[in-house]
Amino acid sequence: MCPIRMERSEAAVRVVLEFIEAYNRRDVPGMMSLVSNDCVFEDPSPGPKGTVYAGREAVSRYWQDFFRGSSRGHITVEEIFGFSYRCVMRWECERVDAAGNQSHVRGVDLYQVKEGSICERLSYIKA
């Protein structure tokens, strides 16, 4: 792989890891600082096709609503790698909702990062 592609791959991985760190802090402004204005986020629920959120405002609202419905949550990155503008992350998430119900889910997210910002996140979960 040429050095330029490696730099893009490493940069994409770094941006995604920063995004996950902000997620674990429940820091929506921090997450949104890493997202492009024309971003597209695909949430895996409801199954089987999920829901698509397009644009910074819609994605920000999604995360605000998501954190309101979850009193605690933490993503552990199990594996992450990049290729050019793409990044693939296998993860595990432990959550406790507002009612105190615990849940555990594993999944894979496919990211596209351009010019230092996440412009696409497609999320798949293992039920």
C-alpha positions as CSV (number, residue, x, y, z in Angstrom):
1,M,0.0,0.0,0.0
2,C,1.4,3.4,-0.9
3,P,2.2,5.9,2.0
4,I,-0.6,8.3,1.0
5,R,-3.2,5.6,1.3
6,M,-1.8,4.5,4.6
7,E,-2.0,8.1,5.9
8,R,-5.7,8.3,4.8
9,S,-6.4,5.0,6.5
10,E,-4.7,6.0,9.7
11,A,-6.4,9.3,9.7
12,A,-9.8,7.7,9.2
13,V,-9.2,5.3,12.1
14,R,-8.1,8.2,14.4
15,V,-11.3,10.1,13.6
16,V,-13.5,7.1,14.3
17,L,-11.7,6.4,17.6
18,E,-12.2,10.1,18.6
19,F,-15.9,9.7,17.7
20,I,-16.2,6.6,19.9
21,E,-14.4,8.4,22.8
22,A,-16.9,11.2,22.6
23,Y,-19.7,8.7,22.5
24,N,-18.5,7.0,25.7
25,R,-18.5,10.5,27.3
26,R,-22.0,11.1,26.0
27,D,-20.6,14.2,24.4
28,V,-22.9,15.0,21.4
29,P,-21.1,18.3,20.5
30,G,-17.8,16.4,20.5
31,M,-19.2,13.7,18.3
32,M,-20.8,16.2,15.9
33,S,-17.4,18.1,15.6
34,L,-16.2,15.0,13.8
35,V,-19.1,14.7,11.4
36,S,-19.5,16.4,8.0
37,N,-22.5,18.7,7.2
38,D,-23.8,16.2,4.7
39,C,-23.3,13.1,6.8
40,V,-25.5,10.0,6.5
41,F,-25.9,7.7,9.5
42,E,-27.8,4.4,9.3
43,D,-29.0,3.0,12.6
44,P,-29.7,-0.7,12.6
45,S,-33.1,-0.4,14.3
46,P,-35.8,-1.0,13.7
47,G,-34.9,-4.2,11.9
48,P,-34.5,-5.5,9.4
49,K,-33.7,-2.3,7.4
50,G,-33.0,0.3,10.1
51,T,-33.4,4.0,9.9
52,V,-31.3,6.5,7.9
53,Y,-30.5,10.0,9.3
54,A,-29.2,12.5,6.8
55,G,-27.5,15.8,7.5
56,R,-25.8,17.2,10.6
57,E,-29.1,18.4,12.3
58,A,-30.9,15.0,11.9
59,V,-27.8,13.1,13.1
60,S,-27.4,15.4,16.1
61,R,-31.1,15.0,17.1
62,Y,-30.7,11.2,16.7
63,W,-27.8,11.1,19.2
64,Q,-29.5,13.5,21.7
65,D,-32.6,11.3,21.6
66,F,-30.4,8.1,21.9
67,F,-28.7,9.4,25.0
68,R,-31.9,10.5,26.6
69,G,-33.2,7.0,26.3
70,S,-30.0,5.4,27.8
71,S,-28.8,6.2,31.2
72,R,-25.5,4.5,30.7
73,G,-23.7,3.0,27.7
74,H,-20.2,2.2,26.7
75,I,-18.7,0.9,23.4
76,T,-15.6,-1.3,23.5
77,V,-13.8,-1.4,20.2
78,E,-12.9,-5.1,19.5
79,E,-11.2,-4.5,16.2
80,I,-10.7,-1.6,13.8
81,F,-9.0,-1.1,10.5
82,G,-9.0,1.3,7.6
83,F,-8.5,1.3,3.9
84,S,-8.2,4.7,2.2
85,Y,-11.3,6.7,3.2
86,R,-13.1,3.7,4.7
87,C,-12.9,2.3,8.3
88,V,-14.4,-0.9,9.7
89,M,-15.0,-1.3,13.4
90,R,-16.2,-4.4,15.3
91,W,-17.6,-3.3,18.6
92,E,-19.4,-4.4,21.8
93,C,-21.8,-2.1,23.6
94,E,-23.2,-2.4,27.2
95,R,-26.2,-0.2,27.8
96,V,-28.6,0.5,30.7
97,D,-31.8,2.2,29.6
98,A,-33.7,4.9,31.6
99,A,-35.7,2.2,33.4
100,G,-32.6,0.4,34.5
101,N,-32.8,-2.5,32.0
102,Q,-29.4,-3.8,30.9
103,S,-28.6,-4.8,27.3
104,H,-25.6,-6.1,25.5
105,V,-25.1,-6.0,21.8
106,R,-22.2,-6.6,19.3
107,G,-22.0,-5.1,15.9
108,V,-20.0,-3.8,13.0
109,D,-19.9,-0.2,11.7
110,L,-18.7,0.8,8.3
111,Y,-17.5,4.4,8.2
112,Q,-16.4,6.7,5.4
113,V,-14.2,9.6,6.4
114,K,-13.4,12.5,4.0
115,E,-11.3,15.6,4.8
116,G,-11.1,14.6,8.5
117,S,-14.9,14.2,9.0
118,I,-17.2,11.2,9.1
119,C,-19.6,11.5,6.2
120,E,-21.1,8.0,6.5
121,R,-21.8,5.4,9.2
122,L,-23.6,2.2,8.4
123,S,-24.3,0.1,11.5
124,Y,-25.0,-3.6,11.7
125,I,-25.8,-5.5,14.9
126,K,-25.7,-9.1,15.9
127,A,-29.0,-9.9,17.6
